[in-house]
């Protein structure tokens, strides 16, 4: 199943699969999570420095996701038309300039604006990285590669908050963005020197507005594609609910310092690492749909447990971190298999399919983050409620759109 965007222009063969290519793509995909996770321990500091409340500071996260979502809609069709490599370089250039703006932002409003532009640059990594994986490794192996990439990518949120906590304490909140600037410059040079073009079927009409709309309509009409996109997006939204609220809940409710917050965050993210590695090892034996279903139910049970403990008045670090560990493990099972299954039928429009998936993912996560951020004044229950609702919607999406279709 594929919707050709006009006559394809075939170029030389895509670069061969290699460990070095997988490492570069993993780093590019990790730039987005690193851009949020590294400065999480600095959010309470930002609130004090800019005299803002939790909701205002949380907008630096949610607006980042909004920019991340919007940018992907453009990067996908552009890469289908002009190739992955030049568009990736353009995105990294935008990211570098916006990060400089973050470093020197004199107010919370300008920081929010700079974060929006930064996100537009950062989203080139995930949307084009997924497309390159589909180009190079094909429909079957891409699930395994994406799972292992997810496991390696977990290093960013695993170490990011810990590093960010120490940077904030020792050098101030701007130091987090200095590190991001250095990383992005290194990635720009690496892409320019090492990344070969993988899009061997370029479509001259891929950026035609009518064709873009037609391609997106084709994708949304595919019930199975929509099921994978929603499963992926709700699973990520549960994770982002924790990302957006954890620094305030863990710091205010449990009194954790920035350093201890980073370590606690690392414990939760290690669940994602575990789930991703398990997915990579088991996908050939069990299949992507089975692993996705297992992750969906595991996350729903963990989310419900977290909400129940909150309702029963059990307020402890373990009652928050324990269920979230299993929620992130579930995300590690759901996300790589949902991505690979969604992109598999669309080799000639992998960029557009990846872009639409990323747009839905980030839009839902941004809305969840905004809702949780504004509800934080009512206590830590907003975090548990957000996680429970999002994790419950994953198996609902699977049952309604994927499993039913598979039985026909």
LINDA-V419965 format. One record per pair of residues at least 24 apart in sequence whose C-alpha atoms are under 10 Angstrom apart, sorted by the first residue. I is the first residue (numbers start at 1). J is the second residue. D is the distance in whole Angstrom. If there is no record, write none. Layout:
# LINDA-V419965
I/J/D
I/J/D
This chain:
# LINDA-V419965
1/218/10
1/219/10
1/222/9
1/344/9
1/345/5
1/346/6
1/347/9
1/348/10
2/215/9
2/218/8
2/219/9
2/344/10
2/345/6
2/346/5
2/347/7
2/348/7
2/349/7
2/350/9
3/211/9
3/214/8
3/215/6
3/216/9
3/217/10
3/218/7
3/219/9
3/345/10
3/346/8
3/347/10
3/348/8
3/349/7
4/201/10
4/203/8
4/205/9
4/206/8
4/211/9
4/214/10
4/215/8
4/346/9
4/347/10
4/348/7
4/349/7
5/77/9
5/80/9
5/81/9
5/202/9
5/203/6
5/204/7
5/205/5
5/206/5
5/207/9
5/208/9
5/210/10
5/211/6
5/212/8
5/214/9
5/215/7
5/348/8
5/349/8
6/202/9
6/203/6
6/204/7
6/205/5
6/206/7
6/208/10
6/211/8
7/201/9
7/202/8
7/203/6
7/204/7
7/205/8
7/206/10
8/80/10
8/81/9
8/200/9
8/201/5
8/202/5
8/203/5
8/204/7
8/205/9
8/206/9
8/348/8
9/81/9
9/199/10
9/200/8
9/201/5
9/202/5
9/203/6
9/204/7
10/199/9
10/200/5
10/201/5
10/202/6
10/203/9
11/197/9
11/198/9
11/199/8
11/200/5
11/201/7
11/202/8
12/197/9
12/198/9
12/199/9
12/200/6
12/201/9
13/136/9
13/196/10
13/197/9
13/198/7
13/199/8
13/200/6
13/201/10
14/132/9
14/135/7
14/136/6
14/137/10
14/196/7
14/197/6
14/198/4
14/199/7
14/200/6
14/201/10
15/132/10
15/135/9
15/136/7
15/137/10
15/195/8
15/196/6
15/197/7
15/198/6
15/199/10
15/200/10
16/135/10
16/136/7
16/137/8
16/196/9
16/198/9
17/133/9
17/135/10
17/136/6
17/137/6
18/136/9
18/137/10
20/194/9
20/195/10
21/132/10
21/133/9
21/136/10
21/194/8
21/195/7
21/196/9
22/129/9
22/132/10
22/133/8
22/145/8
22/146/9
22/148/9
22/149/7
22/152/10
23/149/8
23/152/9
23/153/9
24/129/9
24/187/8
24/190/8
24/191/8
24/194/9
24/195/8
25/125/8
25/126/8
25/128/9
25/129/5
25/130/8
25/132/8
25/133/8
25/146/10
25/149/8
25/153/10
25/187/10
25/191/9
25/195/9
26/125/9
26/126/9
26/129/8
26/130/10
26/145/10
26/146/9
26/148/9
26/149/5
26/150/8
26/151/9
26/152/7
26/153/6
26/154/10
27/125/8
27/126/10
27/129/9
27/149/9
27/152/9
27/153/7
27/156/9
27/183/9
27/184/10
27/187/8
28/88/9
28/92/9
28/122/8
28/123/9
28/124/8
28/125/5
28/126/7
28/127/10
28/128/9
28/129/7
28/153/9
28/183/10
28/184/9
28/187/7
28/188/10
28/191/9
29/122/9
29/123/8
29/124/8
29/125/5
29/126/4
29/127/8
29/128/8
29/129/6
29/130/8
29/149/9
29/150/9
29/153/7
30/122/9
30/125/8
30/126/8
30/129/10
30/149/9
30/150/9
30/152/9
30/153/5
30/154/8
30/155/9
30/156/7
30/157/9
31/92/10
31/95/10
31/119/10
31/121/10
31/122/6
31/123/8
31/124/9
31/125/7
31/126/8
31/153/9
31/156/8
31/180/8
31/183/8
31/184/8
31/187/9
32/64/9
32/65/9
32/68/8
32/118/10
32/119/8
32/121/9
32/122/6
32/123/7
32/124/9
32/125/7
32/126/7
32/156/9
33/122/9
33/126/10
33/153/8
33/154/9
33/156/7
33/157/7
33/160/9
34/122/10
34/153/9
34/154/10
34/155/9
34/156/5
34/157/6
34/158/10
34/159/9
34/160/6
34/161/9
34/180/8
34/183/10
35/61/9
35/64/9
35/99/10
35/115/9
35/118/9
35/119/8
35/122/8
35/156/9
35/157/10
35/160/9
35/176/9
35/177/8
35/179/10
35/180/7
36/60/9
36/61/7
36/62/10
36/64/8
36/65/9
36/115/10
36/119/10
36/156/10
36/157/9
36/160/9
36/161/9
36/240/10
36/243/8
36/244/9
37/61/10
37/156/7
37/157/6
37/158/9
37/159/9
37/160/6
37/161/6
37/162/9
37/163/10
37/164/8
37/176/10
37/243/8
37/244/10
37/262/9
37/265/9
38/156/8
38/157/7
38/158/10
38/159/8
38/160/4
38/161/5
38/162/8
38/163/7
38/164/5
38/165/8
38/167/9
38/168/10
38/176/6
38/177/9
38/179/9
38/180/9
38/262/9
39/160/8
39/161/7
39/162/10
39/163/9
39/164/5
39/165/8
39/167/9
39/168/8
39/173/7
39/174/9
39/175/9
39/176/6
39/177/8
39/180/10
39/262/10
40/157/10
40/160/9
40/161/6
40/162/9
40/164/7
40/165/8
40/168/10
40/173/10
40/176/10
40/243/8
40/244/8
40/245/10
40/246/9
40/247/6
40/248/9
40/258/9
40/261/9
40/262/8
40/265/10
41/160/10
41/161/6
41/162/8
41/163/9
41/164/6
41/165/5
41/166/9
41/167/9
41/168/7
41/169/9
41/173/9
41/176/10
41/246/9
41/247/6
41/248/9
41/251/9
41/257/8
41/258/5
41/259/8
41/260/9
41/261/7
41/262/7
41/265/10
42/161/9
42/164/7
42/165/7
42/166/10
42/167/9
42/168/6
42/169/9
42/172/8
42/173/6
42/174/9
42/176/9
42/247/8
42/258/7
43/168/10
43/173/9
43/244/10
43/247/7
43/248/8
43/258/10
44/247/7
44/248/7
44/251/8
44/252/9
44/258/9
45/168/8
45/169/10
45/172/9
45/173/7
45/258/10
46/107/10
46/108/8
46/172/10
46/173/7
46/174/10
47/108/9
49/106/10
49/107/9
49/108/9
49/173/9
50/106/9
50/107/6
50/108/6
50/109/9
51/107/9
51/108/9
52/107/10
52/108/8
53/373/10
53/374/10
53/377/9
54/244/10
54/245/9
54/247/10
54/248/8
54/373/7
54/374/8
54/375/10
54/376/8
54/377/8
55/244/10
55/245/10
55/369/10
55/370/8
55/371/9
55/372/9
55/373/5
55/374/5
55/375/8
55/376/8
55/377/9
56/108/8
56/109/9
56/112/9
56/370/10
56/373/9
56/374/9
57/108/7
57/109/9
57/111/9
57/112/8
57/244/10
57/373/9
58/112/9
58/244/7
58/245/8
58/247/10
58/248/10
58/369/8
58/370/7
58/372/9
58/373/6
58/374/9
59/108/9
59/109/9
59/111/10
59/112/7
59/113/10
59/115/9
59/116/10
59/244/9
59/366/9
59/369/8
59/370/7
59/373/8
59/374/10
60/108/8
60/109/9
60/110/10
60/111/7
60/112/5
60/113/8
60/114/9
60/115/6
60/116/8
60/244/10
61/112/8
61/115/8
61/116/9
61/119/10
61/240/9
61/243/9
61/244/7
61/366/8
61/369/8
61/370/9
61/373/10
62/112/9
62/115/10
62/116/9
62/240/9
62/244/8
62/362/9
62/363/9
62/365/8
62/366/5
62/367/7
62/368/9
62/369/6
62/370/6
62/371/10
62/373/9
63/112/7
63/113/8
63/114/10
63/115/7
63/116/6
63/117/9
63/119/8
63/363/10
63/366/7
63/367/10
63/369/10
63/370/9
64/112/8
64/113/9
64/114/9
64/115/5
64/116/5
64/117/8
64/118/7
64/119/5
64/120/8
64/122/9
64/123/10
64/362/9
64/366/8
65/115/9
65/116/8
65/119/7
65/120/9
65/123/9
65/240/10
65/359/9
65/361/9
65/362/5
65/363/7
65/364/9
65/365/7
65/366/5
65/367/9
65/369/9
66/115/10
66/116/7
66/117/10
66/119/8
66/120/9
66/359/9
66/362/7
66/363/6
66/364/9
66/365/9
66/366/6
66/367/9
67/113/10
67/115/8
67/116/5
67/117/7
67/118/8
67/119/5
67/120/5
67/121/9
67/122/9
67/123/8
67/359/9
67/362/9
67/363/9
67/366/10
68/115/10
68/116/8
68/117/9
68/118/8
68/119/5
68/120/5
68/121/8
68/122/7
68/123/5
68/124/9
68/126/10
68/127/10
68/358/8
68/359/8
68/361/10
68/362/7
68/363/8
68/366/10
69/119/8
69/120/8
69/123/8
69/355/8
69/356/9
69/357/9
69/358/6
69/359/4
69/360/7
69/361/7
69/362/5
69/363/6
69/364/9
69/365/10
69/366/9
70/116/10
70/119/9
70/120/7
70/123/9
70/355/9
70/356/10
70/358/9
70/359/6
70/360/10
70/362/9
70/363/8
71/116/10
71/117/9
71/119/8
71/120/5
71/121/8
71/122/9
71/123/6
71/124/8
71/127/9
71/355/9
71/358/9
71/359/8
72/119/10
72/120/8
72/121/9
72/122/10
72/123/6
72/124/7
72/125/10
72/126/9
72/127/6
72/128/9
72/351/9
72/352/9
72/354/8
72/355/5
72/356/7
72/357/9
72/358/6
72/359/6
72/360/10
72/362/9
73/123/10
73/127/9
73/212/9
73/216/10
73/351/9
73/352/7
73/353/10
73/354/9
73/355/5
73/356/6
73/357/9
73/358/8
73/359/6
73/360/10
74/120/10
74/124/10
74/207/8
74/212/9
74/351/10
74/352/9
74/355/8
74/356/10
74/359/10
75/120/9
75/121/10
75/123/8
75/124/6
75/125/10
75/127/7
75/128/7
75/207/10
75/351/7
75/352/8
75/354/9
75/355/7
76/124/9
76/127/7
76/128/7
76/131/8
76/206/9
76/207/9
76/212/10
76/349/8
76/350/8
76/351/4
76/352/4
76/353/7
76/354/7
76/355/5
76/356/8
76/358/10
77/203/9
77/205/9
77/206/5
77/207/5
77/208/9
77/209/10
77/211/9
77/212/7
77/215/9
77/349/8
77/350/9
77/351/6
77/352/5
77/353/9
77/354/10
77/355/8
77/356/10
78/202/10
78/203/10
78/204/10
78/205/10
78/206/7
78/207/6
78/208/10
78/351/8
78/352/9
79/124/10
79/127/10
79/128/7
79/131/9
79/199/8
79/202/8
79/203/9
79/206/9
79/207/9
79/349/9
79/350/9
79/351/6
79/352/8
79/355/10
80/128/10
80/131/9
80/199/7
80/200/9
80/201/8
80/202/6
80/203/6
80/204/8
80/205/9
80/206/6
80/207/8
80/348/8
80/349/6
80/350/8
80/351/6
80/352/7
81/199/9
81/201/9
81/202/5
81/203/5
81/204/6
81/205/7
81/206/5
81/207/6
81/208/10
81/349/10
81/351/9
82/197/10
82/199/9
82/201/10
82/202/7
82/203/8
82/204/8
82/206/9
82/207/9
83/128/9
83/132/10
83/196/10
83/197/7
83/198/7
83/199/5
83/200/8
83/201/9
83/202/7
83/203/9
83/351/9
84/124/9
84/127/10
84/128/6
84/129/8
84/131/8
84/132/7
84/135/10
84/195/9
84/196/9
84/197/6
84/198/7
84/199/6
84/200/10
84/202/10
84/351/8
85/128/9
85/132/9
85/191/7
85/192/8
85/194/10
85/195/7
85/196/7
85/197/6
85/198/8
85/199/9
86/191/9
86/192/9
86/195/10
86/197/9
87/124/7
87/125/10
87/128/8
88/121/9
88/122/9
88/123/9
88/124/6
88/125/7
88/126/10
88/127/9
88/128/7
88/129/9
88/188/9
88/191/8
88/192/9
88/195/10
89/121/9
89/124/9
89/125/10
89/187/9
89/188/6
89/189/9
89/190/10
89/191/7
89/192/7
90/121/8
90/124/8
90/188/9
91/118/9
91/119/9
91/120/7
91/121/4
91/122/7
91/123/8
91/124/5
91/125/8
91/188/9
92/118/9
92/120/9
92/121/6
92/122/7
92/123/9
92/124/7
92/125/8
92/184/7
92/185/8
92/186/10
92/187/8
92/188/6
92/189/10
92/191/9
93/118/10
93/121/7
93/122/10
93/184/8
93/185/8
93/188/7
94/118/7
94/119/9
94/120/7
94/121/5
94/122/8
94/124/10
94/184/10
95/119/7
95/120/7
95/121/4
95/122/6
95/123/9
95/124/9
95/180/9
95/181/8
95/184/7
95/185/9
95/188/10
96/121/8
96/122/9
96/180/8
96/181/6
96/182/9
96/183/9
96/184/6
96/185/7
96/188/9
97/121/9
97/181/9
97/184/10
98/122/10
98/181/9
99/177/6
99/178/8
99/179/10
99/180/7
99/181/6
99/182/10
99/184/9
100/174/10
100/177/8
100/178/8
100/180/10
100/181/7
101/177/9
102/174/8
102/176/10
102/177/7
102/178/9
102/181/10
103/173/9
103/174/5
103/175/8
103/176/9
103/177/6
103/178/7
103/181/9
104/174/8
104/177/10
105/174/9
122/184/9
123/355/9
123/358/9
123/359/10
123/362/10
124/355/9
126/354/9
126/355/9
126/358/8
127/350/9
127/351/7
127/352/9
127/353/9
127/354/6
127/355/6
127/356/9
127/357/9
127/358/7
127/359/9
128/350/9
128/351/7
128/352/10
128/354/8
128/355/8
129/351/9
129/354/9
130/336/10
130/339/8
130/340/9
130/343/9
130/350/8
130/351/8
130/353/10
130/354/7
130/355/9
131/198/9
131/199/9
131/343/8
131/347/9
131/349/9
131/350/5
131/351/5
131/352/9
131/353/8
131/354/6
131/355/9
132/196/10
132/197/9
132/198/6
132/199/7
132/350/8
132/351/9
133/198/9
133/340/9
133/350/10
134/198/9
134/199/10
134/339/10
134/340/8
134/343/7
134/344/7
134/346/9
134/347/7
134/348/10
134/350/7
134/351/9
134/354/10
135/197/10
135/198/6
135/199/6
135/200/8
135/201/10
135/347/7
135/348/9
135/350/8
135/351/10
136/198/7
136/199/9
136/200/10
138/340/9
138/343/10
138/344/8
138/347/8
139/340/7
139/341/8
139/342/10
139/343/7
139/344/5
139/345/8
139/346/9
139/347/8
140/283/10
140/284/9
140/288/10
140/340/8
140/341/9
140/344/8
141/280/10
141/283/9
141/284/9
141/340/9
141/344/10
142/336/9
142/337/9
142/339/9
142/340/6
142/341/9
142/343/9
142/344/8
143/279/9
143/280/8
143/283/7
143/284/9
143/287/9
143/288/7
143/335/10
143/336/6
143/337/5
143/338/8
143/339/7
143/340/5
143/341/7
143/343/10
143/344/9
144/276/9
144/277/9
144/279/7
144/280/5
144/281/8
144/282/9
144/283/7
144/284/8
144/288/9
144/336/8
144/337/8
144/340/9
145/279/10
145/280/7
145/336/8
145/340/9
146/276/9
146/279/9
146/280/8
146/335/9
146/336/5
146/337/8
146/339/8
146/340/7
147/273/9
147/275/9
147/276/5
147/277/7
147/278/8
147/279/6
147/280/5
147/281/9
147/283/9
147/332/8
147/333/8
147/334/10
147/335/8
147/336/5
147/337/7
147/339/10
147/340/9
148/273/9
148/275/10
148/276/6
148/277/6
148/278/9
148/279/8
148/280/6
148/281/9
148/332/10
148/336/9
149/273/10
149/276/8
149/277/9
149/280/9
149/336/9
150/272/8
150/273/7
150/274/10
150/275/9
150/276/6
150/277/8
150/279/10
150/280/9
150/332/7
150/333/10
150/335/8
150/336/7
151/270/9
151/271/10
151/272/7
151/273/5
151/274/7
151/275/8
151/276/5
151/277/6
151/278/9
151/279/9
151/280/9
151/332/8
151/336/10
152/273/7
152/276/9
152/277/9
153/272/10
153/273/8
153/276/10
154/266/9
154/269/7
154/270/7
154/271/9
154/272/7
154/273/5
154/274/9
154/276/9
154/332/9
155/266/9
155/269/9
155/270/9
155/272/10
155/273/8
156/266/9
156/269/9
157/243/10
157/262/9
157/265/8
157/266/7
157/267/10
157/268/9
157/269/6
157/270/9
157/272/10
157/273/10
158/262/8
158/263/8
158/264/9
158/265/7
158/266/4
158/267/7
158/268/8
158/269/6
158/270/6
158/271/10
158/272/9
158/273/9
159/262/8
159/263/8
159/265/9
159/266/6
159/267/10
159/269/9
159/270/10
160/262/8
160/263/10
160/265/9
160/266/8
161/247/10
161/258/8
161/259/8
161/260/9
161/261/7
161/262/4
161/263/7
161/264/9
161/265/7
161/266/7
162/258/8
162/259/6
162/260/8
162/261/7
162/262/4
162/263/6
162/264/9
162/265/8
162/266/7
163/258/10
163/259/8
163/262/7
163/263/9
164/258/8
164/259/8
164/261/10
164/262/7
165/257/8
165/258/5
165/259/5
165/260/8
165/261/8
165/262/6
165/263/9
166/258/7
166/259/6
166/260/10
166/262/9
167/258/10
167/259/9
168/258/8
168/259/9
169/257/10
169/258/8
169/259/8
199/347/10
199/348/9
199/349/10
199/350/9
199/351/9
200/348/9
201/347/9
201/348/6
201/349/9
202/348/8
202/349/9
203/348/8
203/349/9
206/349/8
206/351/10
206/352/9
207/352/10
212/352/8
215/349/8
215/352/7
215/353/8
215/356/10
216/352/7
216/353/8
216/355/10
216/356/7
218/353/10
219/342/9
219/346/9
219/349/10
219/352/9
219/353/7
219/356/8
219/357/10
220/353/10
220/356/9
220/357/10
222/342/10
222/401/10
223/400/9
223/401/6
223/402/7
223/404/10
223/405/8
224/341/9
224/342/8
224/397/10
224/398/9
224/400/10
224/401/6
224/402/5
224/403/9
224/404/9
224/405/7
224/406/8
225/338/9
225/339/9
225/341/8
225/342/5
225/343/8
225/344/10
225/345/9
225/353/9
225/357/9
225/401/9
225/402/8
226/342/8
226/357/9
226/360/10
226/397/9
226/398/10
226/401/7
226/402/9
227/338/9
227/342/9
227/394/9
227/395/10
227/396/9
227/397/6
227/398/6
227/399/9
227/400/8
227/401/5
227/402/6
227/403/9
227/405/10
228/289/10
228/292/9
228/334/9
228/335/9
228/337/8
228/338/5
228/339/7
228/340/9
228/341/7
228/342/6
228/343/10
228/357/9
228/394/9
228/397/8
228/398/7
228/401/8
228/402/7
229/335/9
229/338/7
229/339/7
229/341/9
229/342/7
229/343/10
229/353/10
229/354/10
229/356/9
229/357/6
229/358/8
229/359/10
229/360/7
229/361/7
229/397/9
229/398/10
230/338/9
230/357/8
230/360/8
230/361/8
230/364/9
230/393/8
230/394/7
230/395/10
230/396/10
230/397/6
230/398/8
230/401/9
231/292/8
231/293/10
231/295/10
231/296/8
231/331/10
231/334/7
231/335/8
231/338/7
231/339/10
231/361/9
231/390/10
231/391/9
231/393/8
231/394/5
231/395/7
231/396/8
231/397/6
231/398/6
231/401/10
231/402/9
232/292/9
232/296/10
232/331/8
232/333/10
232/334/6
232/335/5
232/336/8
232/337/9
232/338/6
232/339/7
232/342/10
232/357/8
232/358/9
232/360/9
232/361/7
232/394/8
232/397/10
232/398/10
233/331/10
233/334/10
233/335/8
233/338/9
233/357/8
233/358/8
233/359/9
233/360/7
233/361/4
233/362/7
233/363/9
233/364/7
233/365/7
233/390/9
233/393/10
233/394/8
234/296/10
234/331/9
234/334/10
234/335/10
234/360/10
234/361/7
234/362/10
234/364/7
234/365/8
234/368/10
234/387/9
234/389/9
234/390/5
234/391/7
234/392/9
234/393/6
234/394/6
234/395/10
234/397/9
235/295/9
235/296/8
235/299/8
235/300/10
235/327/8
235/328/8
235/330/8
235/331/6
235/332/9
235/333/10
235/334/7
235/335/7
235/361/9
235/365/9
235/387/9
235/390/7
235/391/6
235/392/9
235/393/8
235/394/6
235/395/10
236/327/10
236/328/9
236/331/7
236/332/10
236/334/9
236/335/8
236/361/7
236/362/9
236/364/9
236/365/7
236/387/10
236/390/8
236/391/9
236/394/10
237/331/10
237/361/7
237/362/8
237/363/9
237/364/7
237/365/4
237/366/8
237/367/9
237/368/7
237/369/8
237/386/8
237/387/8
237/389/10
237/390/6
237/391/8
238/299/9
238/303/9
238/324/9
238/327/8
238/328/8
238/331/9
238/365/8
238/368/8
238/369/9
238/383/9
238/384/9
238/385/10
238/386/7
238/387/5
238/388/8
238/389/8
238/390/5
238/391/6
238/392/10
238/393/10
238/394/10
239/268/10
239/269/9
239/272/10
239/324/8
239/327/8
239/328/7
239/331/8
239/365/9
239/369/10
239/386/10
239/387/7
239/390/9
239/391/9
240/362/10
240/364/10
240/365/6
240/366/8
240/368/8
240/369/7
240/372/10
240/383/10
240/386/9
240/387/9
240/390/10
241/365/8
241/366/9
241/367/10
241/368/6
241/369/5
241/370/9
241/371/9
241/372/7
241/373/9
241/382/9
241/383/6
241/384/9
241/385/9
241/386/6
241/387/6
241/388/10
241/390/9
242/268/10
242/320/10
242/321/10
242/324/8
242/328/10
242/369/9
242/372/9
242/382/10
242/383/6
242/384/8
242/386/8
242/387/7
243/369/8
243/383/10
244/365/10
244/366/9
244/368/9
244/369/6
244/370/8
244/372/8
244/373/7
244/383/9
245/369/8
245/370/10
245/372/7
245/373/6
245/374/10
245/375/10
245/376/7
245/380/8
245/382/8
245/383/6
245/384/10
245/386/10
246/320/9
246/321/10
246/380/9
246/383/8
248/373/9
248/376/8
248/377/10
248/379/10
248/380/9
249/317/10
249/320/9
249/376/8
249/379/8
249/380/6
249/381/9
249/382/10
249/383/8
250/316/10
250/317/8
250/320/9
250/321/10
250/380/9
252/379/10
252/380/9
253/315/9
253/316/9
253/317/9
253/379/8
253/380/8
254/315/9
254/316/8
254/317/7
256/317/10
264/317/9
264/321/8
265/321/8
265/324/10
265/325/10
266/325/10
267/321/8
267/322/9
267/324/9
267/325/7
268/320/9
268/321/6
268/322/8
268/323/9
268/324/6
268/325/4
268/326/8
268/327/9
268/328/7
268/329/9
269/321/10
269/324/9
269/325/7
269/326/10
269/327/10
269/328/6
269/329/8
269/332/10
270/325/7
270/326/10
270/328/8
270/329/8
270/332/10
271/322/10
271/324/8
271/325/5
271/326/6
271/327/8
271/328/5
271/329/4
271/330/8
271/331/9
271/332/8
272/324/10
272/325/8
272/326/8
272/327/8
272/328/5
272/329/4
272/330/7
272/331/6
272/332/5
272/333/8
272/335/10
273/328/8
273/329/7
273/331/10
273/332/7
273/333/10
274/325/10
274/326/10
274/328/9
274/329/6
274/330/9
274/332/7
274/333/9
275/326/9
275/327/10
275/328/8
275/329/4
275/330/6
275/331/7
275/332/4
275/333/5
275/334/9
275/335/10
275/336/10
276/328/10
276/329/7
276/330/9
276/331/8
276/332/4
276/333/6
276/334/9
276/335/8
276/336/7
276/337/10
277/329/10
277/332/8
277/333/9
278/329/9
278/332/8
278/333/7
279/332/7
279/333/6
279/334/9
279/335/10
279/336/8
279/337/8
280/332/10
280/333/9
280/336/9
280/337/9
282/333/10
283/333/10
283/336/10
283/337/8
287/337/9
288/333/9
288/334/9
288/336/9
288/337/5
288/338/8
288/339/10
288/340/8
288/341/7
289/334/9
289/337/7
289/338/8
289/341/8
289/398/9
289/402/8
289/403/9
289/406/10
290/333/10
290/334/10
290/337/9
291/330/9
291/332/10
291/333/6
291/334/7
291/335/10
291/336/10
291/337/7
291/338/10
292/330/8
292/331/9
292/332/9
292/333/6
292/334/5
292/335/8
292/336/9
292/337/6
292/338/7
292/394/9
292/395/9
292/398/8
293/330/10
293/333/9
293/334/8
293/337/10
293/394/9
293/395/7
293/398/7
293/399/9
293/402/10
293/403/9
294/330/8
294/333/8
294/334/8
294/395/9
295/326/9
295/327/9
295/328/9
295/329/8
295/330/4
295/331/7
295/332/8
295/333/5
295/334/5
295/335/9
295/391/10
295/394/9
295/395/9
296/327/9
296/330/6
296/331/8
296/333/8
296/334/7
296/391/7
296/392/8
296/393/9
296/394/5
296/395/5
296/396/9
296/397/9
296/398/8
296/399/10
297/327/10
297/330/8
297/391/8
297/392/8
297/394/8
297/395/6
297/396/10
297/398/10
298/326/7
298/327/7
298/328/10
298/329/8
298/330/6
298/331/9
298/333/9
298/391/9
298/392/10
298/395/9
299/323/9
299/324/9
299/325/10
299/326/7
299/327/5
299/328/8
299/329/8
299/330/5
299/331/7
299/333/10
299/334/9
299/387/9
299/388/9
299/390/9
299/391/5
299/392/8
299/393/10
299/394/8
299/395/9
300/326/10
300/327/8
300/330/9
300/387/9
300/388/7
300/389/8
300/390/8
300/391/5
300/392/5
300/393/8
300/394/7
300/395/7
300/396/10
301/326/9
301/327/9
301/330/10
301/388/9
301/391/8
301/392/8
302/326/6
302/327/6
302/328/9
302/329/10
302/330/9
302/387/9
302/388/8
302/391/8
302/392/10
303/327/7
303/384/7
303/385/8
303/386/9
303/387/6
303/388/4
303/389/8
303/390/8
303/391/6
303/392/7
304/384/8
304/385/9
304/387/8
304/388/5
304/389/8
304/391/8
304/392/8
305/384/9
305/388/8
306/381/10
306/383/9
306/384/6
306/385/8
306/387/8
306/388/7
307/381/8
307/382/9
307/383/9
307/384/5
307/385/6
307/386/9
307/387/8
307/388/6
307/389/9
308/384/9
308/385/9
308/388/9
309/381/10
309/384/9
310/380/8
310/381/6
310/382/10
310/383/10
310/384/7
310/385/9
311/381/8
311/384/9
311/385/10
313/381/10
315/380/9
315/381/10
320/380/10
320/383/9
320/384/8
323/384/10
323/387/10
324/384/9
324/387/8
327/387/8
327/388/9
327/391/8
330/391/9
331/391/9
331/394/10
334/394/9
364/390/10
365/390/10
